Amino acid sequence: MMRLATWLLAIGVAGMWGLMGCARADEWRTLPFTDSEWQRDGAPTYTVENDTLIFDGDGRGRLMSKRVYRDFELQVEFRLSAGANNGIALRAPMGFQASRYGMEIQILDDAAHHPSDPRSICGAIYGLYPARKSAVKPAGAWNTMRIRCVGRQVQVVLNGETIVEANLNTITDREQLRARPGFLRESGHIGFIQHNGRVEFRNLRVREVDAPRLPNQPPDGFIALFNGRDLSGWNSWYADPPDQAAMGEAERQYAQAQANQKYLTHWRAADGVLHFDGKGVHLITERAYGDFELWLEWRIERGGDSGIYLRDTPQVQIWDNPIGSGGLYNNERHPSKPLAYADRPVGEWNRFRILVLGDRVTVWLNETLVVHDTPLENYWNRAAPLPSEGRIWLQAHGAPLQFRNLFIRPL
């Protein structure tokens, strides 16, 4: 790689900071292949010659951007040797396979490989979303690719032909969701994924897209559980599920009405935030859900403790604890602790994305994978399977809490 000092002399310190931190979100920015912009993930074998990034040979390493991107457009030119295979990582995390835990745009010599699955054609979102056709030029010719990634919409234009126009929310196959949950990420690194053969990249440019999202307004495909104004769609806890099941319908309705009158005053909406004063009981959705993707933001105080119940069953943990939040706290047979500590400092907002498929749960906390495809056990009856549907609870545990941007996508 070009040494950092050489690059600084070329553009100047002020120019570097303008490129890295001061460019407008809608301006194109050239990404040179320098140490200041890129980092190794694994052991990729590559060289940089005349501003061209060259992979040559077999390998499974990645070269990843140091910067994290959310909504963006990317332009790049690439050239393949006969039979070569590579990939472009989108919204990918460090240290994980990009095609499973982020997204990978396939870079492939189609003529040599003859892929039978259109999800493996050059330009496809590998393993997830097919390309309409093969539009890659013969080995040895330069190709031009443009990728637009805004929210759950991904477009790929290869050599002037739109070959992918994907709405990722249409991917509902359970095996794909479980095997490749990373395509649901909202942000991550851009990178190059080495596989085999000689592949060259040049003229890489990126433009970040400013796509503002209004508070408590659900993104496409999602439903707002909290409208930002009041407690519509929510009830107070009055009894645990086994006790409710033993009641008659009239008794349940009466108990619910009494609990709402007594305890809902401890939950209030103000300035688009759902506040709990620490003195009441759990808040529970009126509606039951089966499989779903759930987004929510939460904030606690020092020593705070709470959780998210899924299908009436505890819980995805929220607390001020060195173990970290996001674990399946009440599990006994299956893992209960988070894979990593990803909490932000107490008093700051944190963000969960929770995927529930059957009895298995995947949790991202602040875009870090903390639970992956782990069974959530039936807390109320350890010998029974997880209910096929149930309500979502915001746990009250004697500490003030705040929630906002609660969105759900039933699957």
N, C-alpha and C positions, 0 to 999 in steps of 0.2 A: 504493500500500500504506500501511497505518497505519504511522507512524514507530515505530521501536523504542523511543524514549524514552517515547512516549505509552503504549505497551503495558506498559513497565516500571512506570510510575506506576499503571497499572490493577491489576496483580496483585502488584507488589512484587518486589524482587530475590530474596528468599528463595523466593517462590512460583515464580519462573521456574526457579531451579535445581532445585526439587523436581519440576517438570514435566519438565525436560530430563534429569535424571540420577538422581533418587532414587525415581521411581515404581516400584512393584512391577511385575514383568513381566506379571502377569495383570490389571492394572488398566486400565480405559479411560482414554485421555488425549485431550483435545480438542486438535486442531491448528489454531490460528488462522492466518489467512492474513497473516502478518507477516514482516518481513525477517529476523527471528531464526530462523524455521523453514524458509524457502524460498529458493531460488536460481534464477536464470534459466539456462537451457541453450538457447542459440540466442537468438532474438529473439521470444518470445511477446508478443502484444498483449493486455493484460488490465487490468482495474481491480478494486478491492475496494470494495464499497459495502455498508454495514450488515452486515459480516461475511460477505458473499457474494462469491465469486470469479466474475468475469464475463469470459468470452472473447467477443469480438465481431468477426467478420470472418475473412478467410483468413490462414493462417500455418502455419508448420511448427516453431515453437519449443515449448519445454517449460518448465514450472515444476516444479522438482524439490525434494524434501525435502533439507534439509542432513544429516539423520540417515540412516543406513543401517539397513535392517530385514532380518531373516532370516525368522523364523516370526511371523505376525501375523494379526490380524483387522482389517478396516477397514469403517467404516460411513460413508456419505455420501448426501446428497440432491442430485439434479440436475434441471435443467429445460432442455428443448431448444426452440429455435425450429424452424419448419418447415424440414426439409431439413438440419438441423445435424449436424455430425460432430465428435467429439472422442475422447479415450481416457484411460484411467487406466493409468499405468505402474507395473509391479510389479517389484521386484528389478532395476531397470535401472541401467546405468552412466551416468555423465555423458559427454556428447559423442558419443553413439552413438544410432542409431535404436532406440527402446525395443522396438518389435515384433520386431526381429531379435536384438538383443543383451541384451534382458531379456524382459519380457512386456508385452502391452497388452490391457487389457480394453476392448472396443469400447463406445463411447458414441455411439449413432446413432438418428436418427429413422427407424425401420424403415418406417413408412408411406410416407415420401417416397422412400426408396431401393429398397425391395423387394429386399433382398439375396438372390441365388440360392444363395450359399454359406453354410451355417449357421455357418461360422467367422467370418462377417462380421456376424451378427445382434448387436444390442445385448446386451451381457453376455457374449458369446463371448470366448474367448482368441484374439485376432485372428490369423488365418492358421494357427492351430494346433489348436484344440479347439472343436468346435461347441457352440452353445447348443441346448437341446432344443426351444425354441420362442421366439417373440417375446413378451416380457412388458412391453415399454416402453409407457408411457401416451402418449396423443396429445400432439402438440406443445403446449407451454404449460402442461402439468400437471407437478407435482413428482413425481419418482420416488425411491424409497428402494432403495439397493443395499448389500448386505453381501457382503464378500469374505473368505474364509478361505484362507490360504496357509501350509501347514505341510508342510515337506519337499517331496515331489513331489505332494502332494495339494492341489488347488485347488477351492474351492467358490464359486459365485456365486449369490446369492439376490437376485432383482429383484422388488420389489413383492410380497414374501411367497412367491414361487414359486422353487424351486430349479431353475435352468436350466442350470447347469454343475456336474458332479461329476466332476472330472478326476483321473486318475492319470497324471501326465506320463510315467511310465516306459512307458506303452503306446504312446507316439508313437515309432515305429521307422522311419517312412518316411525313406529316405536323403536325399531332396531337402529335406524339412522340416528334418532335422537339420543339413544343411549350410547351408541358407539362413537358419535361425533358431536358431542354437545357444544363444542367450542364455537360453532357457527352462530350461536346465540349471543356471543360476546358483543359488547357495544364498542370496545376499543382494544387496542393492542399494537403490536409492532408490525411493520412491513419488513419483509425479508426475502432472501433467496435460498431455496432448498436444494442442496446438491444431491443428485442421484447418480447418474453416470453419463459418460461421453463429454465432449467439449461443447460448452454453451457460453455464449458471450452476450453481455448486456451493455448498453450505452444509452446516453441521452435520457437519463431518468429525471422526471420532473413530478412534483406533487403539488396539488392545490387543495388546501383544507376548505371544506364546505361549511359555511355557517348555517346550521339548521336548528334554530332556537326551539326549545320545547317549553310550553307554558306550564306553570305549576298545576299539578293534579289533572292535567289533560292527557288522556291515554294515547300512546302511540298507535299506529295502525294495527288492527287485529286484537287490541286489548280493550278491556272494560275497566273503568275506574271503580274501585271499591269504596273510595272516599272522595266525595265531591268537593272538598275544601271548604264547605260552608256549614254543614250540619251532620248529624249522625244517621242520615237516611241509609237504609240497608243494613243497619247494625242493631243487635240486641245485647242486653246484659246477660251474663252467666246467671243461672239459677240452680242448676244441678248438673252433676257429671253425667255423661251418656248412659252408664248402667242404671242410674237412678231415674233418669228421664224415661228410659225404656219401660220401667215398671209402673209409670203413671198412665192414667187415662188421658185422652185428648183434652177434655175439659180442665182437668187438673193441670196439665202442662200449660195451657193458655193462661190460666189464672196465675200460676207461678211466674210465667214470663212477664205478664203485665205488672205484677207486684215488684219483680226484680228491676224492670226498666224504670219504674217510678222511683225506686229507692237508690239505684246505683248509677244510672246514666248521668246524673249530675256531676259525677267525678270525671267524666270524659267530656271534652268540649272542643269545638272547632274555632280557631282564631287565626287570622292572617294566613289561611291556607294550610295550617298545621293542626293535627289532631293531638290534643294535650290530655295526659292523664295525671291527676294530682297525687297519686300514690296511695289513695285511701279507699278505693272501691274494689271491684272485681273485674274479671276478664270481659273483654268486648268481643262479640262473636258475630260473624256474618249471618244474615237471615237465610241466605241461600247455601246449599251444599254443592260441593264440587268434586269431580272425579280426578282425572288427569288434567294437569294444568302447568302453565308457567306463570310464576308470581314475581312481580317486582315490588319492592317497597324500600323506603328510606326510614331510618330510625336514629334516635339520639338519646343517650342516657346521661345521667349525672354520675359523679364519683360514687362507687359502690353500687351502681345500678344493676338490676337483675330483671330479666323478662324473657320472652320467647315467643315463637310463632308455632301454634298448633296447626297441624295439617290433617284434614279429614277427622277433626275432633280428637286427634291424638297428639300428645306432646312428644318432642318439641324440637324445633331449631332454636338453639340457645342464643340469647342475647345477654351479655353481662360484662362487667368490669373485672376481668380475671386474666391472669397471665397465660392461661390455656388458649384464650381467644374465643370469639363468638363463631356461630355457624354450625357447631357440632350437633349431632342427634343425641341430646343429653340423656334421654331415658332409655336408650338402647342397652340391653344386657348381653345379648348373644352376638350382636354385630357392632362394628366400630361406633364409638360415641364421640370421640374427640375430633376436632378439626384437623385437617392435614397441614395447615399452616396458620400462623397468627397474622391476621390481616386487618385487625381493628384500627380505626383511626383514633387519635387521642380523645379521651373523655370530653364531652361537650361539642364534638364535631359530628356532622352527619355521616352515617354509614349507609351502605346500599347492599341489599340482598337481591339476588336473582335466584329463584328456587324452581327447580324442574321436578315435577312429581309424575312418575310413570309407573303404573301398577303400585307395588309396595316400595319402589326404589326412589331415592331422592338424590338430586345433585344440587349443590349450593355453591354459588359464587358470592364472596364478600368483597366488595370494593374491587371487582374484576379479578380476584384471586380465587382459584378453585380450592374450596375448603372441605367439601364432601363430594365424592364421586360415585354415583350409581350404587348407593348403600341402602339396604333394606331399613325401613322405619318400622319398628315393632309396635304391635298393638299393646299400648300401655295398660288398658283396662282389662284385657284378657290375654295374657302372654301366650296361651295355647292357640289362640284364634288368629286368622290372618288379618292384615290391615283392612278396615272397611273399604269397600269399593268407591265410596264417596262420603263426604262429610264437610263440616263447616271449617272455616279458618278463624282462629282465635288470636287475639292480641293479649298476651298474658299479663295480668296484673300481679305484681309480686312485692307490693309495699314500697315501691320507689317511683318517683315521677318519671314520665316517659313522654317522648314526642314521636309522631309518625307523620309521614307525608308521601305523596306520589305512590299510592297503593294501586297497582294495576294487575289484572289477571287475564290470561289468555287460555280459556278452556280448550282442551285438546281432544 
